[in-house]
Amino acid sequence: MRQRRLGVAFTAGLALCVAGLGARAETDSERALAERVQGLEQQLAILERKLELKDEAAAAKSKDAPQIGAGPDGFFLSSGDKKFVLRLRGYLQADSRWFEEGREATSGSDTFLLRRVRPIVEGTLFEKIDFRIMPDFGQGKAVLYDAWVNLRYFELAQLQAGKFKPPFGLERLASATNLLFVERGLPSELVPTRDTGLMLQGSWERGLLSYQVGAFNGVNDGGNGDNDTNGGKDVFARIFAHPFRTMEIPALEGLGLGIAASYGNAKGSTPTPGYQTAGREVFFKYRSSVAYAGDRVRFSPQAYYYYGPFGLLAEYVQSITSLERGSESLRPTAQAWQVAASWVLTGEDASYRGVNPRNAFTLGGAGWGAFELATRVGQLMLDRSVYDGGTASFADPAVAARGATAWTVGLNWYLNLYVKFVLDYDRTSFSGGAADGGDRPTEGTLATRIQFSY
């Protein structure tokens, strides 16, 4: 019995020992497994951090890397932070001009022509310095139109220097790509095209009020100048307001009102080569012996209104110059006005900067672009005093008309943001200017344009 008890006790003890060894082995295995899992977790955390560092480095490199691309504003090259930007764009206008039969009023020929061919290089330096260079190669000539830099450190006081449009004519200040008609109206004949100078400008509350004040070399009416021919300078000032822009009155937000004026000394320079019709025919010019004798003053109230598909533009320009011919002196006034209206037939919004088609034209598709009807009436008149004195007059009445009255109708087709077709008919009648002392014959012109801008 005793032996049996000892056997049972031995067996039980052995079982306990085996169980204890098993439990210990299991504990060691779990500990080893836990340590291994912990090691793997640490390695995973290290790998995750390395990937984060790699992504951060790639993001930083991407931020600083130059960007190259193309978009609505042309081809561009920029730094990653957009502080340095270079854009390449331009536009081309291929026109045709057709005069009515029996055109005694003109020596012009029916012709196809490249009216404007203008590559544009522009960009930004250090985020706040803008620049632009724009030559023109149209009509077989090479002419520099824009070459300026603008310091844009303060929205209310930007400084622009170089060659650009003086702040004066409303239609003249619009880009040639956004014109309603093939040619600008008669008031633009009294307005400088480009001049070289310095201008301070600014805008407040999204254009609620804007201003420009500048000093320029001074150029003739319609002139494009690079140098000063007499040492005198022309001073320009312009204020333009959108008085209802911040009042949340949709019907009035598109109203813009402005006034511009200039004063300068033109003594020693010669008058403009001549005022032109929409067919680019000269209908008035002074005699070759006439020269500027003193001050030159210009004045222009101006306005536009856009609401939905409707647009209206109106301006008046007055130009007063002191002239001399030999011992005779004169201070005549030239004045011009125009009113132009437009309606976008396809319902897009009309604007001073053109029309953006809702549905671009596509072959075989539903899109036809945007269609716009436009009409304009205007007049330019000279003082009768320039014709007094017979052969001693400042202008030859047998050649130079005392004035011109023109009306134009047009149809514009915007295929997309980049392509535009224009068809215009212009009719200009004259007061005086005929060899027999009567009125110069009426001039009728049909003009077309295919415009590509990018």
BELJOJO-V329285 format. One record per helix or strand of 3 or more residues. SS is the DSSP state (H for helix, E for strand). FROM is the first residue (numbers start at 0). LEN is the number of residues. If there is no record, write none. Layout:
((SS	FROM	LEN) (SS	FROM	LEN))
//
This chain:
((H	1	63) (E	66	5) (E	73	5) (E	84	15) (E	110	15) (E	128	8) (H	137	3) (E	142	9) (E	157	7) (H	169	4) (H	175	3) (H	185	5) (E	193	11) (E	208	8) (E	233	8) (E	254	11) (E	281	3) (E	290	17) (E	309	16) (E	327	3) (E	332	12) (E	369	13) (H	383	4) (H	389	3) (E	402	12) (E	418	13) (E	442	11))
//
